């Protein structure tokens, strides 16, 4: 599923040199429309579902909607990227919320083995 941009949260990365979602998208699919100033996936069928844009969005304006084969609408998966982990919030079609914390490699270099 292509990323879903929440228009009320997306500010087109104002104050940044370039929109972060545009910079990180490996398929060069994310763009900020000039007329709206909001991010969009210009070719949703070509999206790889890598969620790089979702994880990089500082305003949490980009969400990954879970494919209907896996969960009924409006299920969604929302990341919150921290310095040493990514906290994933899963909201199912009934509004039930679960959170999963995944440590990132960035945090392992400071840990003692």
N, C-alpha and C positions, 0 to 999 in steps of 0.2 A: 504494500500500500504506500502510495506517495505520502510525503509529510503533509500535515494539515496545519496551516498557519492561522493563528488566532489574530484577526485583524485589530482587535482592541488592544492587544499587547505588543504587536510588531511596530517598531518605530523606524525600521529600515537601518538600524544600527547608527543612529545619529550620533555624531561625535567620534565615530571610528573612521579610519582612512577608507575602509571598504566594508561592505556588509559581511559579517562573519560566515553566514551560511553560503554566500557566494564563494568565499575563499576556500572553504573546506570541502565542498561537494566534489567527490572524485569524478562524477559524471558531468560536471559543469552544467547542472540542471537548475540550480537555485538562482533566482534573479530577484532584484527589487524593481518593481514596476515604477517607471518614472511618473506615471499619472496618479498613482495611489501612494507611493512611498512604502509599500508593503511587499514582503517577500512572497514569492510563488514558485512552485515547481513548474517549469515551462513545458516539460514533456513527462507527465506523470507515468506514462507507460514504460518509460526508460529508467525510472527510479529503481535503484538496486536495493532499497530498504536497508541501507547501511546505518542509518540514524546518526550519521556524523553531524548533519545540520541540526538535528534535534538536540544533541548533546552540547553543541557549541553555542546555542542561542542563550545569551546572557539574560534575556528577558523572559525566557521560557515561553516564547510565543509560537514555537513549533512543536507539534505533538505527532506522535506516531499512532495512528488508528490501527487497531488490531484487525487483521483480515477476518471477514465474516466466516471463513471456514474454521477459524480458531475460536472466535468469540462473537456473540451478537453485538450489533451496534447498540449503544455507543461505547463499547469497550475502548480503553485507551491506555497507553503506556507513556509515562512522563518521567524524564530523567532530571536529577538535580546533581550537577557535577561539583564536587568538592575537591580540595587539594589532594586528598588521598583516597577518595572513593567516589562512586556514582551511586546515588540512592534512586532506585527505580520505584515509582508509584504506579501500581496497577489498579485501574478502576474497571470493574466488570460491568456488564449491562444492567445490573441491579443496583449499581452505585456502591457496592462493597469495595473497600479500599484495602490493599495489601502493599507493604513496602519491603523492598529487598535492598540490602546494602552490599555493594560489590567493591572490594578493595581494588585500587588501581596500581599499576607497576610503579608509578611515581612515588607512592608511599613506601614501597618495599626497600628502597635504597637507604632509608633511615633506620630500618628495623635491624635488630641484632638477630643473628641466626643461632 
